[in-house]
Amino acid sequence: MDNRRLLLAASLSFALIVVWTMFIAPKPPAKPIGAPAGQETPVSAAPGAPTPNTPAAPATPASPAAAVPAAAFPPVAAGKEDPVTLRSGSAEAVLTNRGAQLLSFEVADKAGQKTKLDLVRKRLEGPYPYGLTDAAHAPHPLNKALFAAEKAEDGRSVVFRFSGPEGTAEKTFRFDDRGLLEVTVKLPGQKGWGLILGPGIRNLTKDELKSRFEARSAVYKTDDVKVLDPQRFDTVDLPGSSLRWIGLEDTWFLAAAIPEKGVERASVEPFLVQGADGEGARFLPVPAKDAITSEQKEMPRELRVVLTAAGDEMALRSYWGPKSYEKLKALPYGLEETVNWGMLRLLVGPLLAGIHWLHDNVVGNYGWAIVLMTVLIKLALLPLTHHSMKSMKKMQLLNPKMQAIRTRYATKLKDKQGRPNLEMQRKMNDEMMALYKEHGVNPAGGCLPLLLQMPILYAFYRLLSTAFELRGAPWILWITDLAAADPHYVLPIVMGATQFLQVKLSPQTGDPMQRRMFMLMPLFMTILFVGFPSGLVLYWLTNNVLTILQQGVYNRLQQPPA
């Protein structure tokens, strides 16, 4: 077996994996399972329809105040609508006393920067996050009520109270010491009501909503983590008894609720997004699959979570913020599993930790940290690459003899009818392998370092596609975001040039057709890397430069004395 074929196969395999990941592979769908606890149950598009796992909702919801007469509570209300702002560290939550709902939740847009990003989707009409629904998941009348607000002196908590014709309710919001938002809701004497999260997260433009690189989904954990794609038609119900947390996410940010008390079930509902830029969006229920129009099929979608109360009180903790692995891992809920590292989690974790350490202790720049990490990886693989270069040099010296064997068998590899002569092919391969064995050459020896680098390259790809710390992290000059592609294509072109030089310097083995194919590999790699994150291109460019230097030193040492 020729090592060039293995090199070509390894490169094409990596390209296939990346193309599959980026453009073809669907997100894992939710598995519709019936009765076992902790598994989701798709139901009809009507949010209030009964399911086998949930008690039937009444066809006509009772008046919110019917369970407890209004006279049982003294009237409590505010005279006008006022915002209430709570702060914890760099996070700032703005609530309105109309319905005691969350209007805005601002966090740092990029790691280490002061620019703010609002995680609450702007909308033309409510309800907003932590708004209420009735048993049919329609907006609750209390969302229109003006609650009386009592804000704590430290600016970290507020209690909203209301009692009137719309009903009686109390909502408490408090930032804990970890920056989590504690939420407690009480509706005395009422059942079947729900609390809203979403729809969606962040204020994306219409183009961003349609982009597959701005992946959005609902995510939850029971026994393990599952992801729900917004391109669905059914509502998914999850029993609250086995639900550890549930939330809405995109590539970089997460809004999650961790139930602590009184959650009977969680429902994930799809919505169409009408309008996105400017003043905000309007969210429309997704029609049934056989009733949706072609225009509606083209509309972007978002998901909404409704937490249904088991009684008249519900308590939960909420995380609003970036999907920073270290930050999420410091919390005791397993939210770090929302960071999608794919099948190489065991490799991505040490890479991230190493880059963080180099950034914090050596260079203070994530671009140079990637360069140094590449040098360390290259040093770790040095014994293997040295063996590989020796093997390729021996292969080059054997190449004339190998070509002679191919020439001798060229007319015997097919019979008179043009069909492959398997016996002659076997004899040719046996003769070539005997030649390898005679000279102590492993034909696959030159491929091993590249095969080891393919998982590292893919791990870097997953890391740079998900690491919030590298979002907006600059390197030098025009490279202002290592998680984004080079806007001027300079880095990929330079990388392609170094790839071409590396191929030229490598020992030439194999037949002429294989050598021509390998000369095309730099062009293929350049095209492939044009849309990749700059940090990934920087890693491969640095690796190419180090390989060229190593090959140059090795070629000089192998030159015969004059």
C-alpha positions as CSV (number, residue, x, y, z in Angstrom):
1,M,0.0,0.0,0.0
2,D,1.4,3.4,-1.0
3,N,1.6,5.9,1.8
4,R,0.5,8.7,-0.6
5,R,-2.8,7.0,-1.0
6,L,-3.2,6.9,2.7
7,L,-2.3,10.6,3.0
8,L,-4.8,11.4,0.3
9,A,-7.5,9.3,1.9
10,A,-6.9,10.9,5.4
11,S,-7.2,14.4,4.0
12,L,-10.3,13.6,2.0
13,S,-11.8,11.9,5.1
14,F,-11.3,15.0,7.2
15,A,-12.8,17.2,4.5
16,L,-15.8,14.8,4.3
17,I,-16.3,14.9,8.1
18,V,-16.2,18.7,8.1
19,V,-18.5,19.1,5.1
20,W,-20.9,16.6,6.6
21,T,-20.9,18.4,10.0
22,M,-21.4,21.9,8.4
23,F,-23.8,21.2,5.6
24,I,-25.4,17.8,5.7
25,A,-25.7,16.2,9.2
26,P,-29.0,16.9,10.8
27,K,-29.3,17.7,14.5
28,P,-30.2,14.7,16.6
29,P,-34.0,14.6,16.8
30,A,-35.9,14.0,19.9
31,K,-37.0,10.4,20.3
32,P,-40.7,10.1,20.7
33,I,-41.2,7.6,23.6
34,G,-44.3,6.9,25.5
35,A,-44.6,6.4,29.2
36,P,-41.1,6.1,30.7
37,A,-40.2,9.1,32.8
38,G,-37.7,11.5,31.5
39,Q,-38.6,11.0,27.8
40,E,-40.4,13.5,25.6
41,T,-43.9,12.9,24.2
42,P,-44.8,14.7,21.0
43,V,-48.4,15.9,21.1
44,S,-50.6,17.7,18.6
45,A,-50.1,21.3,17.6
46,A,-52.7,22.6,20.0
47,P,-50.7,23.4,23.2
48,G,-53.5,22.5,25.6
49,A,-54.3,19.1,24.1
50,P,-54.2,16.1,26.5
51,T,-51.5,13.5,26.2
52,P,-51.0,10.1,27.7
53,N,-48.5,11.4,30.2
54,T,-50.3,14.6,31.3
55,P,-53.7,15.2,32.8
56,A,-56.2,16.5,30.4
57,A,-56.6,20.3,30.3
58,P,-60.1,21.6,30.6
59,A,-61.6,22.6,27.3
60,T,-62.5,26.1,28.6
61,P,-60.0,27.3,31.2
62,A,-61.6,28.6,34.4
63,S,-61.4,32.2,35.2
64,P,-58.0,32.9,36.8
65,A,-59.7,34.2,39.9
66,A,-62.4,31.5,40.1
67,A,-60.4,29.3,42.5
68,V,-60.1,32.0,45.1
69,P,-62.6,34.8,45.3
70,A,-61.0,38.2,44.8
71,A,-62.4,39.4,48.0
72,A,-60.2,36.9,49.9
73,F,-57.2,39.2,49.1
74,P,-57.0,43.0,49.6
75,P,-56.4,44.9,46.3
76,V,-52.8,45.5,45.4
77,A,-51.7,47.3,42.2
78,A,-49.4,50.0,40.9
79,G,-50.7,53.2,39.3
80,K,-48.4,53.2,36.3
81,E,-45.9,51.0,34.4
82,D,-42.3,51.3,35.6
83,P,-39.2,49.3,34.8
84,V,-37.1,47.7,37.6
85,T,-33.4,47.1,37.0
86,L,-31.4,44.4,38.8
87,R,-27.6,44.0,38.6
88,S,-25.2,41.3,39.3
89,G,-21.6,41.7,38.1
90,S,-21.7,42.5,34.4
91,A,-25.3,41.2,34.0
92,E,-28.2,43.6,34.1
93,A,-31.9,42.5,34.1
94,V,-34.7,44.9,33.3
95,L,-38.2,43.8,34.4
96,T,-41.5,45.6,34.0
97,N,-44.1,45.8,36.6
98,R,-46.7,45.1,33.9
99,G,-47.1,41.4,34.3
100,A,-43.8,41.2,36.2
101,Q,-42.0,40.1,33.1
102,L,-38.4,40.3,31.9
103,L,-37.9,42.9,29.2
104,S,-34.1,42.7,28.9
105,F,-31.2,40.7,30.1
106,E,-27.8,42.2,29.1
107,V,-24.5,40.4,29.4
108,A,-21.0,40.9,27.9
109,D,-21.2,40.4,24.2
110,K,-17.6,39.1,24.0
111,A,-15.2,37.7,26.6
112,G,-13.2,40.4,28.3
113,Q,-15.1,43.3,26.5
114,K,-17.5,45.9,27.9
115,T,-19.9,45.8,25.0
116,K,-23.4,44.5,26.0
117,L,-25.7,42.1,24.3
118,D,-29.4,41.7,25.1
119,L,-30.5,38.0,25.4
120,V,-34.2,38.8,25.4
121,R,-35.8,38.9,21.9
122,K,-37.5,42.1,21.2
123,R,-41.1,41.6,20.2
124,L,-44.1,43.7,19.0
125,E,-46.3,42.2,21.6
126,G,-46.1,40.0,24.7
127,P,-45.8,37.9,26.6
128,Y,-42.2,38.2,27.6
129,P,-40.0,35.7,29.6
130,Y,-41.5,34.9,33.0
131,G,-44.9,35.9,31.7
132,L,-47.8,33.6,32.6
133,T,-50.1,31.3,30.5
134,D,-53.4,29.7,31.3
135,A,-54.1,26.0,31.1
136,A,-54.4,26.2,27.2
137,H,-51.0,28.1,27.0
138,A,-52.7,31.3,26.0
139,P,-51.5,34.6,27.6
140,H,-52.8,34.9,31.2
141,P,-54.8,38.1,32.1
142,L,-52.2,38.8,34.8
143,N,-49.7,39.7,32.1
144,K,-51.6,43.0,31.6
145,A,-51.8,43.8,35.3
146,L,-49.7,46.5,36.9
147,F,-47.9,44.9,39.8
148,A,-46.7,46.8,42.9
149,A,-42.9,46.5,43.1
150,E,-40.7,46.4,46.2
151,K,-37.0,46.5,45.3
152,A,-34.3,45.6,47.7
153,E,-31.7,48.2,48.7
154,D,-28.8,46.1,47.3
155,G,-30.4,46.3,43.8
156,R,-30.2,42.5,43.4
157,S,-33.8,41.5,44.1
158,V,-37.4,42.7,43.7
159,V,-40.9,41.4,44.8
160,F,-43.9,42.1,42.5
161,R,-47.4,41.8,44.0
162,F,-50.9,42.1,42.5
163,S,-54.4,41.4,43.5
164,G,-57.4,42.5,41.5
165,P,-60.0,41.4,38.9
166,E,-57.3,39.6,36.8
167,G,-56.3,37.5,39.8
168,T,-53.8,37.4,42.6
169,A,-50.1,36.7,42.1
170,E,-46.6,37.3,43.6
171,K,-43.3,37.1,41.7
172,T,-39.9,37.3,43.3
173,F,-36.7,37.8,41.3
174,R,-33.3,37.7,43.0
175,F,-29.7,37.4,41.8
176,D,-27.8,34.9,43.9
177,D,-24.0,35.1,44.6
178,R,-23.2,33.0,41.4
179,G,-25.2,35.4,39.1
180,L,-28.1,33.0,38.7
181,L,-31.6,34.6,38.7
182,E,-33.8,32.9,41.3
183,V,-37.5,33.1,40.4
184,T,-40.4,32.3,42.6
185,V,-44.0,32.6,41.4
186,K,-47.2,32.2,43.6
187,L,-50.8,32.2,42.3
188,P,-52.8,31.3,45.4
189,G,-55.5,28.7,44.8
190,Q,-54.8,28.4,41.1
191,K,-53.6,25.4,39.1
192,G,-52.7,24.7,35.5
193,W,-50.9,28.0,34.9
194,G,-47.5,28.2,33.2
195,L,-44.4,30.3,33.1
196,I,-42.8,31.3,29.8
197,L,-39.2,31.2,28.6
198,G,-38.5,32.6,25.1
199,P,-39.4,32.4,22.3
200,G,-35.8,32.4,21.1
201,I,-32.7,34.0,22.5
202,R,-30.8,37.1,21.3
203,N,-31.9,39.6,18.7
204,L,-30.8,38.1,15.4
205,T,-31.3,39.7,12.0
206,K,-33.4,38.0,9.3
207,D,-30.2,36.8,7.6
208,E,-28.8,35.5,10.8
209,L,-32.1,33.6,11.5
210,K,-31.8,31.9,8.2
211,S,-28.1,31.1,8.5
212,R,-27.1,27.5,9.6
213,F,-24.1,28.9,11.3
214,E,-26.4,30.6,13.9
215,A,-27.8,27.4,15.1
216,R,-30.7,27.8,17.6
217,S,-32.5,25.1,19.5
218,A,-34.1,24.0,22.8
219,V,-31.9,21.9,25.0
220,Y,-32.8,19.9,28.1
221,K,-31.4,17.2,30.4
222,T,-33.1,14.3,32.0
223,D,-30.9,11.2,32.1
224,D,-28.8,12.8,29.3
225,V,-28.8,15.9,27.2
226,K,-31.2,16.2,24.2
227,V,-31.5,18.9,21.6
228,L,-34.8,20.0,19.8
229,D,-34.6,21.7,16.5
230,P,-37.0,24.5,15.8
231,Q,-37.9,23.0,12.4
232,R,-40.7,20.9,13.8
233,F,-44.5,21.0,13.9
234,D,-45.4,19.3,17.2
235,T,-45.2,20.4,20.8
236,V,-43.0,18.2,23.0
237,D,-44.1,17.6,26.6
238,L,-41.5,16.6,29.3
239,P,-42.5,15.4,32.8
240,G,-41.2,17.7,35.4
241,S,-40.3,14.9,37.9
242,S,-37.2,13.9,35.8
243,L,-36.3,17.2,34.3
244,R,-33.0,18.5,35.6
245,W,-33.0,21.7,33.4
246,I,-34.3,23.1,30.2
247,G,-33.4,26.1,28.1
248,L,-33.0,27.9,24.8
249,E,-29.6,28.2,23.1
250,D,-27.7,29.3,20.1
251,T,-24.0,28.7,19.3
252,W,-22.7,31.2,21.9
253,F,-25.5,31.9,24.5
254,L,-27.9,30.0,26.8
255,A,-31.0,30.8,28.7
256,A,-31.8,27.9,31.0
257,A,-34.2,27.2,33.8
258,I,-33.4,24.7,36.6
259,P,-36.6,23.7,38.4
260,E,-36.6,23.6,42.1
261,K,-40.2,23.3,43.1
262,G,-43.7,22.9,41.7
263,V,-43.0,22.1,38.0
264,E,-45.4,19.5,36.7
265,R,-44.2,19.4,33.1
266,A,-42.3,21.5,30.5
267,S,-43.6,22.1,27.0
268,V,-41.5,23.1,24.0
269,E,-43.5,24.8,21.3
270,P,-42.4,26.0,17.8
271,F,-43.3,29.5,16.5
272,L,-42.9,31.3,13.2
273,V,-40.9,34.5,13.3
274,Q,-42.6,37.4,11.5
275,G,-40.1,40.3,11.2
276,A,-36.9,40.5,13.0
277,D,-35.0,43.7,12.4
278,G,-35.9,47.1,13.8
279,E,-38.6,47.3,16.5
280,G,-38.9,43.5,17.0
281,A,-40.6,40.3,15.9
282,R,-44.1,38.8,16.1
283,F,-44.3,35.1,17.0
284,L,-47.0,33.1,15.3
285,P,-48.0,29.4,16.1
286,V,-46.8,26.9,13.5
287,P,-49.7,25.5,11.5
288,A,-50.2,21.8,11.1
289,K,-47.9,20.2,8.6
290,D,-50.6,19.7,6.0
291,A,-51.9,23.3,6.4
292,I,-48.7,25.3,6.2
293,T,-48.2,27.5,3.2
294,S,-45.1,27.8,1.0
295,E,-44.5,31.3,2.4
296,Q,-44.7,30.1,6.0
297,K,-42.3,27.3,5.2
298,E,-39.7,30.0,4.3
299,M,-40.2,31.9,7.6
300,P,-37.6,31.4,10.3
301,R,-38.7,29.6,13.5
302,E,-38.0,29.8,17.2
303,L,-39.0,27.7,20.2
304,R,-40.7,28.6,23.4
305,V,-40.6,26.8,26.7
306,V,-43.7,26.7,29.0
307,L,-43.2,25.4,32.5
308,T,-46.6,24.2,33.9
309,A,-47.1,24.5,37.6
310,A,-48.1,21.4,39.7
311,G,-49.9,23.6,42.2
312,D,-50.1,27.3,43.0
313,E,-46.4,27.9,43.5
314,M,-43.3,27.4,41.4
315,A,-39.6,28.0,42.1
316,L,-36.6,27.8,39.8
317,R,-33.1,29.2,39.1
318,S,-32.2,30.6,35.7
319,Y,-28.9,31.0,33.9
320,W,-28.7,33.7,31.3
321,G,-25.3,34.1,29.7
322,P,-22.5,32.9,27.5
323,K,-21.8,29.2,26.9
324,S,-18.4,29.5,28.5
325,Y,-17.3,26.0,29.4
326,E,-15.4,26.9,32.5
327,K,-18.1,29.1,33.8
328,L,-20.9,26.5,33.2
329,K,-18.8,23.7,34.6
330,A,-18.4,25.7,37.9
331,L,-22.1,25.4,38.4
332,P,-23.5,22.1,39.8
333,Y,-26.1,21.4,37.1
334,G,-24.2,20.0,34.1
335,L,-25.0,23.0,31.9
336,E,-21.5,22.7,30.3
337,E,-22.9,19.8,28.3
338,T,-24.7,22.4,26.2
339,V,-21.3,23.3,24.7
340,N,-21.2,21.1,21.5
341,W,-17.8,19.6,21.2
342,G,-18.9,16.7,19.1
343,M,-17.4,13.2,19.3
344,L,-13.9,14.5,20.4
345,R,-14.8,16.0,23.8
346,L,-11.9,14.2,25.5
347,L,-9.5,16.0,23.1
348,V,-11.2,19.4,23.0
349,G,-11.2,19.8,26.8
350,P,-7.3,19.7,27.2
351,L,-6.9,21.9,24.1
352,L,-9.1,24.5,25.6
353,A,-7.4,24.3,29.0
354,G,-4.0,24.6,27.4
355,I,-4.9,27.6,25.3
356,H,-6.4,29.3,28.4
357,W,-3.3,28.7,30.4
358,L,-1.0,30.0,27.7
359,H,-3.2,33.1,27.3
360,D,-3.4,33.7,31.1
361,N,0.2,33.0,31.9
362,V,2.4,33.5,28.9
363,V,1.2,35.7,26.0
364,G,-2.1,37.4,26.8
365,N,-3.3,36.9,23.2
366,Y,-5.4,34.0,22.1
367,G,-3.8,34.1,18.6
368,W,-0.3,33.7,19.9
369,A,-1.6,31.1,22.4
370,I,-2.8,29.0,19.4
371,V,0.6,29.4,17.8
372,L,2.4,28.2,21.0
373,M,-0.1,25.4,21.5
374,T,0.7,24.2,17.9
375,V,4.4,24.3,18.7
376,L,3.9,22.2,21.8
377,I,1.8,19.7,19.8
378,K,4.5,19.6,17.1
379,L,7.1,18.9,19.7
380,A,5.0,16.1,21.2
381,L,4.7,14.5,17.8
382,L,8.4,15.0,16.9
383,P,9.5,11.4,17.4
384,L,6.7,10.2,15.1
385,T,7.3,12.9,12.4
386,H,11.0,12.1,12.5
387,H,10.2,8.4,11.9
388,S,7.8,9.4,9.2
389,M,10.3,11.5,7.3
390,K,12.9,8.7,7.4
391,S,10.3,6.3,6.1
392,M,9.3,8.7,3.3
393,K,13.0,9.2,2.3
394,K,13.4,5.4,2.1
395,M,10.3,5.3,0.0
396,Q,11.8,7.9,-2.3
397,L,14.9,5.8,-2.8
398,L,12.8,2.7,-3.6
399,N,10.6,4.6,-6.0
400,P,12.5,3.6,-9.1
401,K,12.3,-0.1,-8.2
402,M,8.6,0.3,-7.4
403,Q,8.0,2.0,-10.7
404,A,9.8,-0.8,-12.5
405,I,7.5,-3.4,-10.9
406,R,4.5,-1.4,-11.9
407,T,5.8,-1.1,-15.5
408,R,6.5,-4.9,-15.7
409,Y,2.9,-5.7,-14.6
410,A,1.2,-2.9,-16.5
411,T,0.1,-5.1,-19.4
412,K,-0.9,-8.0,-17.2
413,L,-3.3,-6.3,-14.8
414,K,-6.3,-6.8,-17.3
415,D,-7.3,-9.8,-19.4
416,K,-8.1,-9.6,-23.1
417,Q,-11.7,-8.6,-22.3
418,G,-10.4,-5.6,-20.3
419,R,-11.5,-7.2,-17.0
420,P,-9.2,-6.8,-13.9
421,N,-6.8,-9.7,-13.5
422,L,-7.0,-10.2,-9.7
423,E,-4.2,-12.8,-9.7
424,M,-1.7,-10.5,-11.4
425,Q,-2.7,-7.6,-9.1
426,R,-2.1,-9.8,-6.1
427,K,1.3,-10.9,-7.4
428,M,2.3,-7.3,-8.1
429,N,1.3,-6.2,-4.6
430,D,3.1,-9.2,-3.0
431,E,6.3,-8.3,-4.9
432,M,6.1,-4.7,-3.8
433,M,5.5,-5.7,-0.2
434,A,8.5,-8.0,-0.4
435,L,10.6,-5.1,-1.6
436,Y,9.4,-3.0,1.3
437,K,10.2,-5.8,3.8
438,E,13.7,-6.3,2.3
439,H,14.6,-2.7,2.8
440,G,12.8,-2.3,6.2
441,V,10.3,0.2,5.0
442,N,6.8,0.6,6.4
443,P,4.6,1.9,3.5
444,A,2.1,3.4,6.1
445,G,4.9,4.9,8.3
446,G,4.7,8.3,6.5
447,C,1.0,8.6,7.1
448,L,0.9,8.1,10.9
449,P,1.7,11.8,11.9
450,L,-1.0,13.1,9.5
451,L,-3.5,10.6,10.8
452,L,-2.8,11.7,14.3
453,Q,-3.1,15.4,13.3
454,M,-6.6,14.9,11.7
455,P,-8.4,14.4,15.1
456,I,-6.4,17.4,16.5
457,L,-7.4,19.5,13.5
458,Y,-11.1,18.5,13.9
459,A,-10.9,19.2,17.7
460,F,-9.5,22.7,17.0
461,Y,-12.4,23.2,14.6
462,R,-15.0,22.2,17.2
463,L,-13.2,24.3,19.8
464,L,-13.0,27.5,17.7
465,S,-16.6,27.0,16.6
466,T,-18.0,26.9,20.2
467,A,-15.5,28.5,22.6
468,F,-17.1,31.8,23.8
469,E,-13.7,33.0,25.0
470,L,-12.4,33.1,21.5
471,R,-15.5,34.9,20.1
472,G,-14.2,38.3,19.1
473,A,-10.7,37.6,20.4
474,P,-8.2,39.4,18.1
475,W,-4.8,38.2,16.9
476,I,-2.9,40.9,14.9
477,L,-3.8,43.5,12.2
478,W,-7.0,42.7,10.4
479,I,-7.7,39.4,12.3
480,T,-10.0,40.8,15.0
481,D,-12.1,37.7,15.6
482,L,-10.4,34.2,15.8
483,A,-13.8,32.5,15.7
484,A,-14.7,34.2,12.4
485,A,-13.3,33.7,8.9
486,D,-10.6,36.0,7.6
487,P,-12.6,38.7,5.8
488,H,-9.8,39.4,3.3
489,Y,-8.8,35.7,2.7
490,V,-5.1,36.5,3.4
491,L,-4.6,33.8,6.0
492,P,-6.1,30.9,3.9
493,I,-4.1,31.9,0.9
494,V,-0.8,32.0,2.9
495,M,-1.8,28.7,4.4
496,G,-2.3,27.3,0.9
497,A,1.1,28.6,-0.2
498,T,2.8,26.9,2.7
499,Q,0.9,23.7,2.0
500,F,2.2,23.8,-1.6
501,L,5.8,24.4,-0.4
502,Q,5.5,21.5,2.0
503,V,4.4,19.2,-0.8
504,K,7.3,20.3,-3.0
505,L,9.8,19.7,-0.2
506,S,8.5,16.3,0.8
507,P,10.1,13.2,-0.8
508,Q,8.4,12.4,-4.1
509,T,7.0,8.9,-4.0
510,G,4.2,7.1,-5.8
511,D,3.4,7.1,-9.5
512,P,3.0,10.4,-11.6
513,M,-0.8,10.4,-11.3
514,Q,-0.6,10.3,-7.5
515,R,2.1,13.1,-7.5
516,R,-0.2,15.3,-9.6
517,M,-3.1,14.7,-7.3
518,F,-1.0,15.7,-4.3
519,M,0.1,18.9,-6.1
520,L,-3.7,19.8,-6.2
521,M,-4.1,19.2,-2.5
522,P,-3.0,22.7,-1.5
523,L,-5.6,24.2,-3.8
524,F,-8.3,22.0,-2.3
525,M,-7.2,22.8,1.3
526,T,-7.2,26.5,0.5
527,I,-10.8,26.4,-0.8
528,L,-11.8,24.3,2.2
529,F,-10.3,26.7,4.7
530,V,-11.6,29.9,3.2
531,G,-14.8,29.8,5.4
532,F,-13.2,28.3,8.5
533,P,-12.5,30.3,11.7
534,S,-9.2,32.3,11.5
535,G,-7.9,30.5,14.6
536,L,-8.2,27.1,12.8
537,V,-6.4,28.4,9.7
538,L,-3.7,29.9,12.0
539,Y,-3.2,26.5,13.6
540,W,-2.8,24.7,10.3
541,L,-0.6,27.5,8.9
542,T,1.7,27.3,11.9
543,N,1.8,23.5,11.6
544,N,2.8,23.9,7.9
545,V,5.6,26.3,8.7
546,L,7.0,24.1,11.4
547,T,6.8,21.0,9.1
548,I,8.7,23.0,6.4
549,L,11.4,24.0,8.8
550,Q,11.7,20.4,10.0
551,Q,11.8,19.1,6.4
552,G,14.4,21.6,5.5
553,V,16.7,20.7,8.4
554,Y,16.2,17.0,7.7
555,N,17.0,17.4,3.9
556,R,20.2,19.3,4.8
557,L,21.3,16.6,7.2
558,Q,20.6,13.9,4.6
559,Q,22.7,15.6,1.9
560,P,25.8,13.5,1.0
561,P,29.1,15.2,1.8
562,A,30.7,17.1,-1.0
